Amino acid sequence: MKNNRYFKFFITFLLITSWIFSGWPQIQRNPAFPTKIRQAQAASSGPLYASAAVDDAGIGALTWTNPGYATTSNDQKASVVLTKNSGVSHYIKATGFGFSIPTDAHIDGIVVEWEKATVWTAARVKPETTPSE
């Protein structure tokens, strides 16, 4: 008899819960319950390349050669010569990406990608020696 009581309670709970989440009849009008699902919309553009790139001496002491090559994705690269203990290079300032952002836009993220290459030159390395005791 006790099991029958739990069974009736479970069935009643299940029916009421199903009715509430079925959306019929609507319990509220503003907002409707359950709320209507809205379609998500997203816009993306790119890649956008800079229209100008220059050597910016705001930091460092080493100047970039051909910084304008940073405006495209091809085999031409801007370059700077770095050696051990040579310091820090200047910035490359890239501008003029041609963004067209609506005033009511919500920006969730920006992706920045760059290419790099490293050229190593052979150098004679003197092994470190420790004094004998």
C-alpha positions as CSV (number, residue, x, y, z in Angstrom):
1,M,0.0,0.0,0.0
2,K,2.9,2.3,0.8
3,N,4.5,1.7,-2.6
4,N,1.2,2.6,-4.3
5,R,1.2,6.0,-2.5
6,Y,4.8,6.8,-3.8
7,F,3.8,5.7,-7.3
8,K,0.8,8.1,-7.3
9,F,3.0,10.9,-6.0
10,F,5.6,10.3,-8.7
11,I,2.9,10.2,-11.5
12,T,1.3,13.4,-10.2
13,F,4.7,15.1,-10.0
14,L,5.6,13.9,-13.5
15,L,2.3,15.1,-15.0
16,I,2.5,18.6,-13.4
17,T,6.2,19.0,-14.5
18,S,5.4,17.9,-18.0
19,W,2.4,20.3,-18.2
20,I,4.5,23.3,-16.9
21,F,7.3,22.7,-19.5
22,S,5.0,21.9,-22.4
23,G,4.2,25.6,-23.0
24,W,0.4,25.0,-23.1
25,P,-1.5,26.8,-21.9
26,Q,0.9,29.7,-21.3
27,I,1.2,30.5,-17.7
28,Q,2.6,34.0,-18.4
29,R,2.3,36.3,-21.4
30,N,5.3,38.6,-21.0
31,P,7.7,36.9,-21.2
32,A,6.2,33.7,-22.5
33,F,7.1,30.6,-20.5
34,P,9.0,28.8,-21.7
35,T,10.7,31.5,-23.6
36,K,11.0,31.2,-27.3
37,I,14.4,30.2,-28.7
38,R,16.0,33.0,-30.7
39,Q,18.4,32.2,-33.5
40,A,22.0,33.3,-32.8
41,Q,23.7,35.5,-35.4
42,A,27.3,36.2,-35.9
43,A,29.3,38.1,-38.4
44,S,32.9,37.7,-39.3
45,S,35.3,39.3,-41.7
46,G,38.8,38.8,-42.8
47,P,41.6,38.4,-43.1
48,L,42.3,42.1,-43.3
49,Y,45.9,43.2,-44.0
50,A,47.4,46.5,-43.0
51,S,47.7,49.1,-45.6
52,A,50.8,50.5,-44.0
53,A,53.6,49.2,-41.7
54,V,56.5,51.3,-40.4
55,D,59.4,51.0,-38.0
56,D,58.4,52.6,-34.7
57,A,61.3,53.6,-32.5
58,G,59.1,53.8,-29.4
59,I,61.1,50.9,-27.9
60,G,64.4,49.2,-28.6
61,A,67.4,50.3,-30.6
62,L,67.4,47.9,-33.6
63,T,65.7,49.1,-36.8
64,W,63.6,46.9,-39.0
65,T,64.5,46.5,-42.7
66,N,61.6,46.7,-45.1
67,P,58.8,47.0,-42.5
68,G,56.3,47.6,-45.4
69,Y,56.6,43.9,-46.2
70,A,54.5,43.2,-43.1
71,T,51.3,44.3,-45.0
72,T,50.9,41.1,-47.0
73,S,51.2,37.4,-46.7
74,N,53.9,36.4,-49.2
75,D,57.5,35.3,-49.1
76,Q,58.8,38.9,-48.5
77,K,59.5,39.5,-44.9
78,A,60.5,42.5,-42.8
79,S,63.8,41.7,-41.0
80,V,65.9,42.8,-38.1
81,V,69.3,41.4,-37.1
82,L,69.5,40.2,-33.5
83,T,72.6,38.9,-31.9
84,K,73.3,37.7,-28.4
85,N,73.1,40.6,-26.0
86,S,72.2,43.0,-28.9
87,G,69.1,44.4,-27.2
88,V,65.6,44.9,-28.3
89,S,64.2,45.7,-31.8
90,H,61.8,48.6,-32.6
91,Y,58.1,47.9,-33.0
92,I,56.5,47.4,-36.4
93,K,53.4,49.6,-36.4
94,A,50.8,48.3,-38.7
95,T,47.8,50.5,-39.5
96,G,44.9,50.9,-42.0
97,F,43.2,47.5,-41.6
98,G,39.9,48.9,-43.1
99,F,37.6,47.7,-40.3
100,S,33.9,48.4,-40.8
101,I,32.3,48.0,-37.4
102,P,28.6,49.0,-36.9
103,T,27.9,51.3,-34.0
104,D,25.6,48.7,-32.3
105,A,28.1,45.8,-32.7
106,H,29.2,43.7,-29.8
107,I,32.8,42.4,-30.3
108,D,33.5,39.1,-28.7
109,G,37.0,38.7,-29.9
110,I,39.7,39.6,-32.3
111,V,42.2,37.1,-33.9
112,V,45.7,38.3,-34.8
113,E,48.0,36.1,-36.8
114,W,51.5,36.8,-38.0
115,E,54.2,34.9,-39.9
116,K,57.8,34.6,-38.8
117,A,61.0,33.1,-40.0
118,T,64.3,32.6,-38.2
119,V,67.7,32.4,-40.0
120,W,70.5,31.1,-37.9
121,T,74.1,31.8,-38.8
122,A,77.0,29.5,-37.8
123,A,79.1,31.0,-35.0
124,R,82.1,29.7,-33.2
125,V,81.2,28.9,-29.7
126,K,84.0,28.8,-27.1
127,P,83.2,26.1,-24.5
128,E,83.1,27.4,-20.9
129,T,85.9,26.2,-18.7
130,T,85.9,25.9,-15.0
131,P,89.1,26.6,-13.0
132,S,90.7,23.6,-11.5
133,E,91.1,23.4,-7.8
